[in-house]
Amino acid sequence: MQDLPIVLDRAAATPLAVQLADGLRAAAAGGALRPGDRLPSTRGLATTLRVSRTVTAAAYDQLLAEGWVAGRVGAGTFVTAVPGPAPAGPAAPTGPRPQAEPSVLDPGRPCIAALDPAMWRRAWRAAADRPPDDRPRADGLPAFHDAVTGHLLRHRGLTPPADTVLATAGTSAAVAELARLLPAGATVAVEEPGYPRAVSALRAAGLRVVGVPVDDDGLVVDAVPAGCAAVYTTPAHQFPTAVRLSAARRVALVGRARAEDFLVVEDDYDGELRYDVAPLPLLAALAPGHVVHLGTASKILSPTLGVGWAVAPPAVVDAWRDLRARTGTRPSPAGQLVLTALAAHGDLSRHLRRLRRELRERRALVLDTARTAGWAAHGDPAGAHLVLHPPEGERAAIAAAARRGVAVRGLADYHRDGPGTSGLVVGYAAGTRAELTAALAALVG
């Protein structure tokens, strides 16, 4: 390998894994590597170039994905074709060059790579086969209600009573609608740090928002101020700290909701995505008369559908329907039809099993990369993001990652009042496995 013209520039903005892939491609195009040649092992190449094995593995994964190298079990990785010349294009811009997918570590993006294209097309065709409906459906299609009820029973252990399910346009839209049902100027407690879109929706409705701290057991229930009209929480996989609300805290929260007669808005963020441990009871199951449960298809399928669901107490459902009747707002039925089709023949359940396997493996990849680099990691075995703690601190790590072409956000970005806790909020669902590996390699340097 020493004879190959592979030079890595650690001061460049381009991630080392991308530089290595480019160098191997150039070596093949220039004749230094030919079809049938065996590449060094990722470990051996890492030693030669004095980089982490994560870098070399990411470069090989990219070349495997492009199809000009192939792996043979027990034999190694071999060149199978010679890349053609790069297409002509405009001159490269000056300054730092971002990677192709700068937001691959964005915790809000779903794992589109886990979607079976045939399943996806089949569901859309089934949705299109339905005749047009000339009746407004303020609370959603009946078949969608049935699909959601079955999904919640199988995957979340919740059995919604009759007439308590509403279709929504997603969680953010649902919070915005709920906010309009609360008294003007009422106080709503939210997690701190927490989900910015929910906070924005509550404030836009003229509500007073009060932050409540989050620790390793989730929302600190004792810190919820008296006199709240509602409490918004993400108990299954708190955003952004990646912890879950403990069983004791769940009991305490619904106990206070009953005693003080406030509403709990349970955003079931990443609720279907648990690995290795059993889920805790939903707040809606513990106190159905005081909890509005919100779910969405955005993270388990795609935001393309623009569809979610709510399970709410009867009085809230009635007020919600009245709001929609007065404003003419209602979720689009197209996404409802697609999700209904996915649920009808078991495709949704099969997809969730496949998605969990994929995200479990990606989570392990993040943990392995972080620990190999000497970084600490924090978060419950669930969802599609973790919090990483680099030795140099949050701000320095973000700046270093940006120089290597990787965008990542810190916990400070999710605090409303001051910097608060620190750490990098790293998502692992977006993009391909190769893109994730390359981004992680660039992140840890």
Secondary structure per residue as TSV (DSSP state, phi and psi in degrees):
chain	resnum	aa	ss	phi	psi
A	1	M	-	360.0	-23.6
A	2	Q	T	-62.8	-25.1
A	3	D	T	-80.9	-12.2
A	4	L	S	-84.6	142.8
A	5	P	-	-79.8	66.1
A	6	I	-	-105.4	112.2
A	7	V	-	-125.5	125.3
A	8	L	-	-108.1	131.0
A	9	D	-	-104.3	104.1
A	10	R	T	-71.1	-14.6
A	11	A	T	-90.9	-6.9
A	12	A	S	-77.5	158.3
A	13	A	S	-74.8	-23.9
A	14	T	S	-71.2	129.4
A	15	P	-	-54.6	146.2
A	16	L	H	-60.2	-37.5
A	17	A	H	-63.8	-38.1
A	18	V	H	-67.8	-41.9
A	19	Q	H	-59.3	-43.4
A	20	L	H	-65.4	-44.4
A	21	A	H	-60.6	-43.3
A	22	D	H	-61.2	-40.7
A	23	G	H	-66.9	-41.9
A	24	L	H	-66.6	-37.8
A	25	R	H	-61.7	-45.3
A	26	A	H	-64.6	-37.4
A	27	A	H	-63.4	-38.8
A	28	A	H	-69.9	-42.6
A	29	A	H	-65.3	-31.8
A	30	G	T	-87.0	-3.4
A	31	G	T	97.6	-4.9
A	32	A	S	-70.6	-25.9
A	33	L	S	-121.3	136.8
A	34	R	-	-126.2	158.0
A	35	P	T	-51.9	131.9
A	36	G	T	99.3	-18.0
A	37	D	-	-68.2	140.2
A	38	R	E	-91.8	129.7
A	39	L	E	-80.8	154.4
A	40	P	-	-61.8	159.4
A	41	S	-	-65.0	155.9
A	42	T	H	-60.7	-36.3
A	43	R	H	-68.8	-44.7
A	44	G	H	-64.6	-41.5
A	45	L	H	-66.2	-38.2
A	46	A	H	-61.6	-40.8
A	47	T	H	-64.2	-43.7
A	48	T	H	-62.8	-43.7
A	49	L	H	-88.9	-5.8
A	50	R	T	58.7	50.8
A	51	V	-	-129.1	172.4
A	52	S	-	-75.2	155.7
A	53	R	H	-63.7	-25.7
A	54	T	H	-59.6	-38.3
A	55	V	H	-63.7	-49.2
A	56	T	H	-68.5	-37.4
A	57	A	H	-63.7	-39.8
A	58	A	H	-64.2	-41.2
A	59	A	H	-64.4	-43.4
A	60	Y	H	-64.3	-40.1
A	61	D	H	-60.8	-39.5
A	62	Q	H	-64.9	-42.9
A	63	L	H	-69.8	-34.6
A	64	L	H	-63.0	-41.7
A	65	A	H	-65.0	-33.3
A	66	E	H	-77.1	-17.3
A	67	G	T	91.1	8.4
A	68	W	S	-104.6	3.1
A	69	V	E	-132.3	158.5
A	70	A	E	-141.7	147.7
A	71	G	E	-100.7	140.0
A	72	R	E	-119.6	124.5
A	73	V	T	-55.8	125.2
A	74	G	T	79.9	-5.7
A	75	A	T	-114.8	-35.1
A	76	G	E	125.6	-160.8
A	77	T	E	-114.6	131.4
A	78	F	E	-125.5	147.9
A	79	V	E	-73.1	128.9
A	80	T	-	-111.4	-17.3
A	81	A	-	-156.7	165.4
A	82	V	-	-106.6	124.4
A	83	P	-	-61.9	142.7
A	84	G	-	-76.9	174.0
A	85	P	-	-65.8	147.6
A	86	A	-	-67.3	140.9
A	87	P	-	-64.0	146.0
A	88	A	-	-66.5	147.0
A	89	G	-	-160.2	-176.1
A	90	P	S	-66.2	158.0
A	91	A	-	-60.4	144.4
A	92	A	-	-64.5	139.3
A	93	P	-	-69.4	153.0
A	94	T	S	-79.6	164.4
A	95	G	S	90.1	-179.6
A	96	P	-	-59.1	138.4
A	97	R	-	-102.1	116.0
A	98	P	-	-70.7	156.6
A	99	Q	-	-71.9	166.7
A	100	A	S	-59.7	-34.9
A	101	E	-	-126.7	84.6
A	102	P	T	-66.8	-19.7
A	103	S	T	-107.5	26.9
A	104	V	T	-63.5	-21.7
A	105	L	T	-96.3	11.4
A	106	D	-	-65.9	122.3
A	107	P	T	-71.0	-12.3
A	108	G	T	-89.5	-3.9
A	109	R	-	-94.5	144.0
A	110	P	-	-85.0	171.9
A	111	C	-	-93.8	80.6
A	112	I	G	-63.9	-28.2
A	113	A	G	-61.9	-22.9
A	114	A	G	-83.4	-9.0
A	115	L	S	-74.3	131.3
A	116	D	-	-79.3	116.2
A	117	P	H	-57.6	-37.9
A	118	A	H	-65.0	-41.9
A	119	M	H	-61.1	-44.6
A	120	W	H	-61.5	-47.4
A	121	R	H	-65.0	-40.0
A	122	R	H	-61.6	-40.5
A	123	A	H	-67.9	-40.7
A	124	W	H	-67.7	-37.0
A	125	R	H	-64.9	-42.5
A	126	A	H	-62.7	-38.6
A	127	A	H	-65.2	-38.7
A	128	A	H	-71.5	-21.1
A	129	D	T	-73.9	-15.4
A	130	R	S	-72.7	137.4
A	131	P	-	-68.7	155.3
A	132	P	-	-60.5	149.9
A	133	D	-	-114.6	125.5
A	134	D	-	-97.4	10.2
A	135	R	S	-105.6	127.6
A	136	P	-	-66.3	135.8
A	137	R	-	-118.4	83.3
A	138	A	T	-60.6	-32.1
A	139	D	T	-105.5	7.3
A	140	G	-	104.7	167.6
A	141	L	-	-74.0	139.8
A	142	P	H	-56.7	-39.8
A	143	A	H	-64.8	-33.2
A	144	F	H	-67.2	-41.9
A	145	H	H	-56.4	-43.6
A	146	D	H	-64.1	-42.0
A	147	A	H	-63.7	-43.0
A	148	V	H	-65.2	-42.7
A	149	T	H	-59.5	-45.0
A	150	G	H	-64.6	-40.5
A	151	H	H	-62.9	-45.7
A	152	L	H	-65.2	-36.6
A	153	L	H	-67.2	-46.0
A	154	R	H	-74.3	-39.2
A	155	H	H	-109.3	-14.5
A	156	R	H	-128.5	0.2
A	157	G	-	66.4	25.9
A	158	L	-	-114.5	133.6
A	159	T	-	-113.8	95.6
A	160	P	-	-68.1	133.2
A	161	P	-	-62.4	161.9
A	162	A	T	-59.0	143.7
A	163	D	T	61.7	29.3
A	164	T	-	-115.9	3.3
A	165	V	E	-103.2	133.3
A	166	L	E	-126.1	141.8
A	167	A	E	-78.0	144.6
A	168	T	E	-131.3	172.7
A	169	A	S	-93.3	16.9
A	170	G	-	122.2	170.9
A	171	T	H	-65.1	-46.1
A	172	S	H	-60.5	-43.0
A	173	A	H	-64.8	-38.1
A	174	A	H	-65.1	-42.2
A	175	V	H	-62.5	-40.8
A	176	A	H	-62.1	-39.4
A	177	E	H	-69.4	-44.0
A	178	L	H	-59.2	-38.0
A	179	A	H	-59.4	-31.8
A	180	R	H	-77.0	-13.0
A	181	L	H	-87.6	-13.5
A	182	L	S	-86.5	155.8
A	183	P	-	-60.4	140.7
A	184	A	T	-56.5	132.9
A	185	G	T	78.1	4.3
A	186	A	-	-66.4	159.2
A	187	T	E	-94.1	131.2
A	188	V	E	-122.6	126.8
A	189	A	E	-88.0	136.2
A	190	V	E	-130.7	160.4
A	191	E	E	-71.4	144.2
A	192	E	E	-132.9	106.3
A	193	P	S	-74.9	162.8
A	194	G	-	-157.0	-165.7
A	195	Y	-	-83.2	111.5
A	196	P	H	-61.3	-36.5
A	197	R	H	-65.0	-38.4
A	198	A	H	-64.2	-43.4
A	199	V	H	-61.3	-43.4
A	200	S	H	-62.6	-41.2
A	201	A	H	-64.6	-39.6
A	202	L	H	-67.7	-43.4
A	203	R	H	-67.0	-37.2
A	204	A	H	-62.4	-24.9
A	205	A	T	-86.3	4.8
A	206	G	T	83.0	18.8
A	207	L	-	-90.4	154.5
A	208	R	E	-90.3	121.2
A	209	V	E	-104.1	129.1
A	210	V	E	-122.7	127.2
A	211	G	E	-79.6	140.0
A	212	V	E	-122.8	130.3
A	213	P	E	-63.9	157.4
A	214	V	E	-121.9	134.4
A	215	D	E	-123.8	-161.4
A	216	D	T	-65.3	-16.3
A	217	D	T	-102.3	12.4
A	218	G	E	92.0	-153.9
A	219	L	E	-55.1	131.6
A	220	V	-	-82.0	96.1
A	221	V	G	-62.0	-36.5
A	222	D	G	-63.3	-20.6
A	223	A	G	-88.9	-4.0
A	224	V	S	-67.2	123.0
A	225	P	-	-70.2	153.8
A	226	A	T	-69.2	153.4
A	227	G	T	87.3	11.6
A	228	C	-	-75.7	145.3
A	229	A	S	-86.0	-25.9
A	230	A	E	-159.9	158.4
A	231	V	E	-127.6	126.2
A	232	Y	E	-101.5	130.4
A	233	T	E	-148.2	154.0
A	234	T	-	-117.8	77.0
A	235	P	-	-74.0	-27.1
A	236	A	S	-71.1	-38.0
A	237	H	S	-160.1	88.9
A	238	Q	-	-57.2	133.8
A	239	F	T	-103.2	120.8
A	240	P	T	-109.5	4.4
A	241	T	T	-78.3	-11.2
A	242	A	-	69.1	21.7
A	243	V	-	-102.0	169.8
A	244	R	-	-119.5	153.8
A	245	L	-	-70.2	125.1
A	246	S	-	-67.1	162.2
A	247	A	H	-59.9	-41.5
A	248	A	H	-65.1	-40.4
A	249	R	H	-67.4	-35.3
A	250	R	H	-61.8	-46.5
A	251	V	H	-62.4	-41.7
A	252	A	H	-65.2	-40.4
A	253	L	H	-67.0	-46.8
A	254	V	H	-70.5	-28.5
A	255	G	H	-63.5	-44.1
A	256	R	H	-66.7	-37.8
A	257	A	H	-60.3	-41.5
A	258	R	H	-68.0	-47.4
A	259	A	H	-66.4	-37.2
A	260	E	H	-104.0	-0.1
A	261	D	T	56.1	51.4
A	262	F	-	-114.3	167.8
A	263	L	E	-97.3	136.4
A	264	V	E	-104.4	123.4
A	265	V	E	-97.6	105.5
A	266	E	E	-94.2	97.5
A	267	D	E	-81.3	109.0
A	268	D	-	-81.8	50.8
A	269	Y	T	-58.4	122.6
A	270	D	T	60.6	21.4
A	271	G	T	-62.6	-30.7
A	272	E	T	-80.0	-9.1
A	273	L	-	-106.3	83.6
A	274	R	B	-121.8	144.7
A	275	Y	-	-129.2	126.4
A	276	D	S	75.2	-15.3
A	277	V	S	-130.8	151.4
A	278	A	-	-76.8	148.5
A	279	P	-	-71.2	154.2
A	280	L	-	-88.0	160.3
A	281	P	-	-58.2	140.2
A	282	L	-	-67.0	149.1
A	283	L	H	-61.5	-35.1
A	284	A	H	-64.8	-27.6
A	285	A	H	-78.2	-29.7
A	286	L	H	-78.8	-34.3
A	287	A	-	-146.4	71.3
A	288	P	T	-60.6	-23.1
A	289	G	T	-80.8	-9.2
A	290	H	T	-129.1	8.0
A	291	V	E	-124.5	134.5
A	292	V	E	-105.1	116.8
A	293	H	E	-95.6	126.9
A	294	L	E	-117.7	132.4
A	295	G	E	-131.9	165.9
A	296	T	E	-150.6	154.1
A	297	A	S	-89.6	-5.0
A	298	S	T	-62.1	-40.4
A	299	K	T	-89.2	-26.2
A	300	I	T	-92.0	-19.5
A	301	L	T	-127.5	-87.6
A	302	S	-	-163.8	144.4
A	303	P	G	-66.1	-10.3
A	304	T	G	-54.2	-35.4
A	305	L	G	-70.0	-30.9
A	306	G	-	57.0	43.7
A	307	V	-	-137.6	144.3
A	308	G	E	-151.0	-168.6
A	309	W	E	-150.4	157.5
A	310	A	E	-133.9	141.6
A	311	V	E	-119.6	119.6
A	312	A	-	-136.8	159.0
A	313	P	-	-59.4	150.8
A	314	P	H	-52.1	-41.0
A	315	A	H	-64.1	-37.5
A	316	V	H	-69.6	-41.3
A	317	V	H	-59.5	-44.2
A	318	D	H	-62.1	-44.5
A	319	A	H	-65.8	-36.8
A	320	W	H	-65.4	-45.6
A	321	R	H	-61.2	-40.4
A	322	D	H	-64.0	-41.2
A	323	L	H	-58.7	-45.6
A	324	R	H	-67.0	-35.9
A	325	A	H	-65.2	-37.2
A	326	R	H	-76.8	-32.6
A	327	T	H	-100.2	-14.8
A	328	G	-	75.7	9.4
A	329	T	-	-84.8	141.9
A	330	R	-	-163.7	150.6
A	331	P	-	-69.9	148.1
A	332	S	-	-65.7	138.8
A	333	P	H	-76.8	-14.4
A	334	A	H	-59.6	-50.3
A	335	G	H	-64.2	-33.9
A	336	Q	H	-62.1	-41.8
A	337	L	H	-64.4	-39.8
A	338	V	H	-67.1	-46.6
A	339	L	H	-63.3	-38.6
A	340	T	H	-60.5	-41.7
A	341	A	H	-65.5	-39.1
A	342	L	H	-63.7	-38.9
A	343	A	H	-75.8	-25.0
A	344	A	H	-62.6	-38.2
A	345	H	T	-116.2	19.1
A	346	G	T	85.8	1.6
A	347	D	H	-63.1	-37.6
A	348	L	H	-64.2	-43.8
A	349	S	H	-65.2	-41.5
A	350	R	H	-63.5	-40.3
A	351	H	H	-62.9	-42.2
A	352	L	H	-63.1	-38.1
A	353	R	H	-63.9	-43.3
A	354	R	H	-65.0	-41.4
A	355	L	H	-63.8	-43.2
A	356	R	H	-62.1	-42.4
A	357	R	H	-60.6	-46.5
A	358	E	H	-62.3	-46.7
A	359	L	H	-72.3	-31.1
A	360	R	H	-61.6	-43.2
A	361	E	H	-68.4	-37.9
A	362	R	H	-67.5	-38.6
A	363	R	H	-60.8	-42.2
A	364	A	H	-61.3	-37.3
A	365	L	H	-63.1	-43.7
A	366	V	H	-62.2	-46.6
A	367	L	H	-62.4	-43.2
A	368	D	H	-64.1	-43.1
A	369	T	H	-63.3	-45.0
A	370	A	H	-64.9	-46.2
A	371	R	H	-69.9	-34.8
A	372	T	H	-61.9	-34.6
A	373	A	T	-83.8	-1.7
A	374	G	T	83.6	18.9
A	375	W	-	-94.0	145.1
A	376	A	E	-85.6	153.6
A	377	A	E	-129.8	149.0
A	378	H	E	-141.8	137.8
A	379	G	-	147.0	149.9
A	380	D	-	-71.3	152.7
A	381	P	S	-72.7	75.8
A	382	A	B	-162.3	168.7
A	383	G	S	68.4	-157.1
A	384	A	S	-131.9	24.0
A	385	H	E	-153.1	157.0
A	386	L	E	-132.0	165.7
A	387	V	E	-109.4	124.4
A	388	L	E	-108.0	146.0
A	389	H	E	-121.1	96.0
A	390	P	-	-72.7	147.7
A	391	P	T	-59.4	-31.7
A	392	E	T	-82.5	-4.1
A	393	G	-	97.0	164.0
A	394	E	H	-62.9	-54.4
A	395	R	H	-64.1	-42.9
A	396	A	H	-64.0	-40.1
A	397	A	H	-67.6	-39.3
A	398	I	H	-63.3	-43.3
A	399	A	H	-65.1	-42.0
A	400	A	H	-64.7	-40.4
A	401	A	H	-64.3	-39.4
A	402	A	H	-62.4	-37.3
A	403	R	H	-65.6	-25.7
A	404	R	T	-94.5	6.9
A	405	G	T	87.8	18.5
A	406	V	-	-117.3	126.1
A	407	A	-	-95.1	129.8
A	408	V	-	-147.6	149.6
A	409	R	E	-110.6	153.8
A	410	G	E	-105.0	163.9
A	411	L	G	-59.6	-29.0
A	412	A	G	-59.0	-29.2
A	413	D	G	-67.1	-17.5
A	414	Y	G	-105.5	2.3
A	415	H	-	-90.7	135.7
A	416	R	S	-84.5	-33.0
A	417	D	S	-124.3	87.8
A	418	G	S	88.3	173.2
A	419	P	-	-68.6	-35.9
A	420	G	-	61.9	-142.8
A	421	T	S	-72.7	162.3
A	422	S	-	-127.2	161.3
A	423	G	-	146.7	164.1
A	424	L	E	-99.0	128.4
A	425	V	E	-91.0	105.1
A	426	V	E	-111.9	114.2
A	427	G	E	-86.2	152.9
A	428	Y	-	-134.5	17.7
A	429	A	S	-93.8	-31.4
A	430	A	S	-73.4	153.3
A	431	G	S	72.6	-174.2
A	432	T	-	-84.7	168.3
A	433	R	H	-61.7	-37.6
A	434	A	H	-65.7	-40.8
A	435	E	H	-65.3	-40.2
A	436	L	H	-63.7	-44.7
A	437	T	H	-60.8	-42.3
A	438	A	H	-66.2	-41.0
A	439	A	H	-64.7	-41.5
A	440	L	H	-64.5	-41.1
A	441	A	H	-61.7	-40.4
A	442	A	H	-69.6	-35.4
A	443	L	H	-62.3	-47.0
A	444	V	H	-84.4	-8.7
A	445	G	-	77.9	360.0
